[in-house]
């Protein structure tokens, strides 16, 4: 199957006087007709993964593949028509839209850069994408600050869709939005999925990922700790970290209290051992392998895989 | 005004912002009281005026362009050095990056470090920080996001305020950390008998720790009441929409629901119901007269339908 994939990705950054391993061997693939989700807390490496998949950052080790061709640099990407493969929507639409450009210009910008079709055709295409996403002609000549948060995020999606990519990568697409408009953006992404577009949705909110994705990966400290069908992960989480993530989602009923501070994650052995309630001796020294567990799932845990 | 049992009582508060040629109200007819050991959550979208309200109450409102036109704000006599404290959204901005934790406490307490350090340790352990002595010599960037927010909370507690204002205190934190910070607020409320005024745009956060909920929309309180009543029996269509949006996100089978449209521009606000354009249940009366305040003393909404 043709797809966008990352194989064995390692990435280390130098920060605060020490080396931080942001990604420690990540394998991920997105088919051209499936929606994949990635959940994890801040610092788990999910944004770095997005940057590597879109070639904005080079991995130290490992390869980004599209259609089984390795993409090493932007030159490679240009040759292979990367703009048609993947486009990305970032979290904060206010920062990702140039405040001095009008909406229509923002959407047309990508088409100009990649020299898609004729000039007049580009405007038509931008207009069509905008109206498809519910941004009417009255908004086309406006500037980003004149739109509401939900509308801005739709413009950001339009910018990505104008190039007709096969895969849309959405990095925290709803976290900057109010509850009443979050659903709009989720609906757009579900719609795109149903039309056959491949989607990678990255979020810290499991509920958002569950709505959109078929398959889901849970990331922690640069590792994938659990992956499998999104619905199963939500209903029957296996890894203790996934369980904690699901317990932490605020509900209308309120939940039992835990006031203790979270202990920092550790470098050696299982990264989650300091917070884990079921940790055993081996977790201290040995990083668990990712193994197939019940219900067609991969889990990285000594206790679950015993 | 009889405010003997209240930590904070606000009566008929109007806050205006003066634009270049026109004036708008960011808070209109705000009435509420908070008792000791209780929490009020003010729930609203971005641009609803909730941050201006908190700034007005803490005396931090930049004037001009803002001005408090009328109203009474009364704090109970405080036993400590300060009647109120404010916790802002992003803890990494609230702390000075070139000052160690011990300096932050010395500055707030206006004591020499030799004296302030022991108090700082007490406050930090109250805020649930592990190993506070070691943390005294750290800089803000050496702490995790959750720890930073705990330090900000500990600093807020330093002058023994009776009311704590918290403006989106968990929006920049991970869900696992958010849950712990929220339960810390719950503990402080119960043990220290603090009154808490929490601003949030997330229904789940409001539901988790508050006793009272106020729904703020376009500078007005549209609904106000005890948490259990507002959540189980919402009176205003906007509140109903918010709760439906939240529930549809929880239920995997349902398509996510949103409230279509965007909040009105405060400069163009008329006396009529500000939710009119987005409301699906409007009646003739809505187009003619401003919405009346209806319901009981405890739980009321500003709507013709109630």
Boltz contact constraints between the chains, C-beta under 6 A:
constraints:
  - contact:
      token1: [A, 41]
      token2: [B, 174]
      max_distance: 6.0
  - contact:
      token1: [A, 42]
      token2: [B, 174]
      max_distance: 6.0
  - contact:
      token1: [A, 148]
      token2: [B, 262]
      max_distance: 6.0
  - contact:
      token1: [A, 178]
      token2: [B, 45]
      max_distance: 6.0
  - contact:
      token1: [A, 178]
      token2: [B, 201]
      max_distance: 6.0
  - contact:
      token1: [A, 179]
      token2: [B, 245]
      max_distance: 6.0
  - contact:
      token1: [A, 180]
      token2: [B, 245]
      max_distance: 6.0
  - contact:
      token1: [A, 180]
      token2: [B, 258]
      max_distance: 6.0
  - contact:
      token1: [A, 180]
      token2: [B, 259]
      max_distance: 6.0
  - contact:
      token1: [A, 181]
      token2: [B, 258]
      max_distance: 6.0
  - contact:
      token1: [A, 183]
      token2: [B, 245]
      max_distance: 6.0
  - contact:
      token1: [A, 183]
      token2: [B, 256]
      max_distance: 6.0
  - contact:
      token1: [A, 183]
      token2: [B, 257]
      max_distance: 6.0
  - contact:
      token1: [A, 183]
      token2: [B, 258]
      max_distance: 6.0
  - contact:
      token1: [A, 184]
      token2: [B, 258]
      max_distance: 6.0
  - contact:
      token1: [A, 186]
      token2: [B, 256]
      max_distance: 6.0
  - contact:
      token1: [A, 187]
      token2: [B, 256]
      max_distance: 6.0
  - contact:
      token1: [A, 204]
      token2: [B, 174]
      max_distance: 6.0
  - contact:
      token1: [A, 207]
      token2: [B, 249]
      max_distance: 6.0
  - contact:
      token1: [A, 244]
      token2: [B, 176]
      max_distance: 6.0
  - contact:
      token1: [A, 248]
      token2: [B, 175]
      max_distance: 6.0
  - contact:
      token1: [A, 248]
      token2: [B, 176]
      max_distance: 6.0
  - contact:
      token1: [A, 248]
      token2: [B, 179]
      max_distance: 6.0
  - contact:
      token1: [A, 250]
      token2: [B, 204]
      max_distance: 6.0
  - contact:
      token1: [A, 250]
      token2: [B, 205]
      max_distance: 6.0
  - contact:
      token1: [A, 250]
      token2: [B, 208]
      max_distance: 6.0
  - contact:
      token1: [A, 252]
      token2: [B, 207]
      max_distance: 6.0
  - contact:
      token1: [A, 252]
      token2: [B, 231]
      max_distance: 6.0
  - contact:
      token1: [A, 254]
      token2: [B, 208]
      max_distance: 6.0
  - contact:
      token1: [A, 257]
      token2: [B, 183]
      max_distance: 6.0
  - contact:
      token1: [A, 257]
      token2: [B, 186]
      max_distance: 6.0
  - contact:
      token1: [A, 258]
      token2: [B, 180]
      max_distance: 6.0
  - contact:
      token1: [A, 258]
      token2: [B, 183]
      max_distance: 6.0
  - contact:
      token1: [A, 259]
      token2: [B, 128]
      max_distance: 6.0
  - contact:
      token1: [A, 259]
      token2: [B, 183]
      max_distance: 6.0
  - contact:
      token1: [A, 259]
      token2: [B, 184]
      max_distance: 6.0
  - contact:
      token1: [A, 259]
      token2: [B, 187]
      max_distance: 6.0
  - contact:
      token1: [A, 261]
      token2: [B, 128]
      max_distance: 6.0
  - contact:
      token1: [A, 261]
      token2: [B, 130]
      max_distance: 6.0
  - contact:
      token1: [A, 262]
      token2: [B, 146]
      max_distance: 6.0
